[in-house]
Amino acid sequence: MPLIQIINFGEIIYITKKDFGENAKLRVIRNVIQLGFRIISVADDLVYEAAEIKGSYAISYADAFLLATAIQEKATIVTGDPEFKKVISLCQIEWV
């Protein structure tokens, strides 16, 4: 089952709205739900882990949440973001 961290989902939502408008934003939300993504909420332990990652690596705070979630869920990150090359040893990454 595909996962998406709520922090990263929020980031996708605001960027889509800003760049493409309200209708595109609504389509993205609908598609994520229809594709069956499990949306991971932010629990305190995830906040602490993301903060530790952010304090140790030069990645964005949202990406630190994504990495913390992937580690916690033993999930693979699917990304084309070169920022994740800095943390490749911490979890599985599938490059697109």
SVG drawing of the C-alpha trace seen along z (x, -y; Angstrom):
<svg xmlns="http://www.w3.org/2000/svg" viewBox="-12 -30 37 32">
<polyline fill="none" stroke="black" stroke-width="0.4" points="0.0,0.0 1.4,-3.4 2.0,-5.8 2.1,-9.6 3.2,-11.7 0.6,-14.4 3.3,-17.1 4.4,-16.2 0.8,-15.8 0.2,-19.4 3.3,-20.5 1.9,-19.0 -1.5,-20.5 -0.2,-24.1 2.3,-23.9 -0.3,-22.6 -2.8,-25.3 -0.1,-28.0 1.1,-26.9 -2.0,-25.4 -5.1,-26.7 -7.9,-25.4 -9.3,-22.8 -5.9,-21.2 -5.5,-21.1 -8.8,-19.3 -7.8,-16.8 -4.6,-16.0 -6.4,-15.4 -9.0,-13.2 -6.3,-11.2 -4.4,-10.5 -7.5,-9.2 -8.6,-7.2 -5.2,-5.6 -5.5,-4.2 -2.7,-6.1 -2.5,-5.6 -2.0,-9.1 0.5,-9.0 -0.3,-11.5 2.2,-13.3 2.7,-11.7 5.1,-13.2 7.7,-10.5 7.8,-11.3 8.3,-15.0 11.3,-14.2 12.8,-11.8 12.3,-14.4 14.0,-17.1 16.9,-14.7 17.3,-14.1 17.0,-17.8 19.6,-18.6 22.0,-16.0 21.5,-16.4 21.1,-19.4 17.6,-18.5 14.3,-20.4 12.1,-19.9 9.4,-18.3 11.9,-15.9 13.0,-15.1 9.4,-14.1 9.3,-11.9 12.6,-10.2 11.5,-9.7 8.2,-8.1 10.1,-5.8 12.4,-4.6 9.5,-4.1 7.3,-2.3 10.2,-0.4 9.1,-1.9 10.8,-2.9 11.0,-6.6 10.1,-7.1 11.7,-10.4 13.7,-12.3 14.8,-14.9 18.6,-15.0 18.5,-16.2 17.9,-12.5 21.3,-11.5 22.6,-12.9 20.6,-10.3 20.8,-7.3 22.3,-5.1 19.3,-5.6 16.5,-3.9 15.6,-2.4 15.2,-5.0 13.8,-4.3 14.9,-7.0 12.5,-8.3"/>
</svg>
